[in-house]
Amino acid sequence: MASNAFTATNIAPYIPEMWSLKVKAAYENALVIASHCDRQYQEELKYGDTLNVPNLSNFGGAQTVNLTADLTLYEIVQNTTQIIVNYQWYQAVGEGWNEMVQDRPDFLNKALTKCAYDVARILDDTVADLVNSLTTNTIGTEGNALTVDTFIGAYEGLNENNVPDNDRVWILDPESVTDILGTDYFVRMDYVPESIHKSGFQGRQILGAPVYMTNNLNVINSSYHAAIYFQKEWVAIISQVSPVIDTFHWPEKFTDVTRVRSLVGLAQMREPSACWIKTRS
């Protein structure tokens, strides 16, 4: 006669496996580039696919008054910048009718947030792709750590182009934040308030502009991130239709579908308002 307790294997039919109603979702990249771009033109394109934005140039300086001569009227060609709404993005997932009835937690409901993230991320990616096309302002050397001089040089570049002080931001990769954490100028309390050991770099500013960290920067030459310092008027974005969320039944497939889609246009409006920062990694 057995003298030992039932083994876990033999009693397995009596030990249920439970499914949590909480879902462990994958971490997402911080999407901070597009959110700091210019949206002032958004309300002007109610229909159509192109918004023509007239440019107003400086007139070249005032003239000396001559009481014996006619007025000389200044004239120069005024150009136009176009914002074309030509990006259509979507993400969709489907679930069979049987599984939709039986599943717990609700897969389609949880998947909706990831669909929205994918649509938001592709907009952020598209703006990030513009960084390495900048030619007016570039600073740093690929493979080299960022230094105080790198940041001061970027700051000087925008100042020399008369870029407004307001609405400037630094968008950096994690390795670049590591670089500045090892530099006294950015972390010592005689330079900046509060201790870096207390609150990290979150919410800090460099030369009057907040610093944001993301893994969503464009990668150059397979390994170097294209970080950026810019003022919001560098790029204008028009979301002609706010991201649309819809759920519908696909009867031929006995499937319910959740979808997020968007219709967006963007244009680089002021290249001198941005500086491409070349990073070490």
Secondary structure, DSSP 8 states (H G I E B T S, - for coil): ---S---TTTTGGGS-----SS----------SGGGSB-TTGGG-SSSSEEEEE------------TTS----------EEEEEEEEEEEEEEEEEHHHHHH-SS-HHHHHHHHHHHHHHHHHHHHHHTTGGG--SSEES-TTS---HHHHHHHHHHHHHTT--STTEEEEE-HHHHHHHHT-HHHH-TTTSSS-HHHHTTTT-EETTEEEEE-S-S-EETTTEEEEEEEEGGGEEEEEEEEEEEEEEEEGGGTEEEEEEEEEEEEEE--GGGEEEEE---
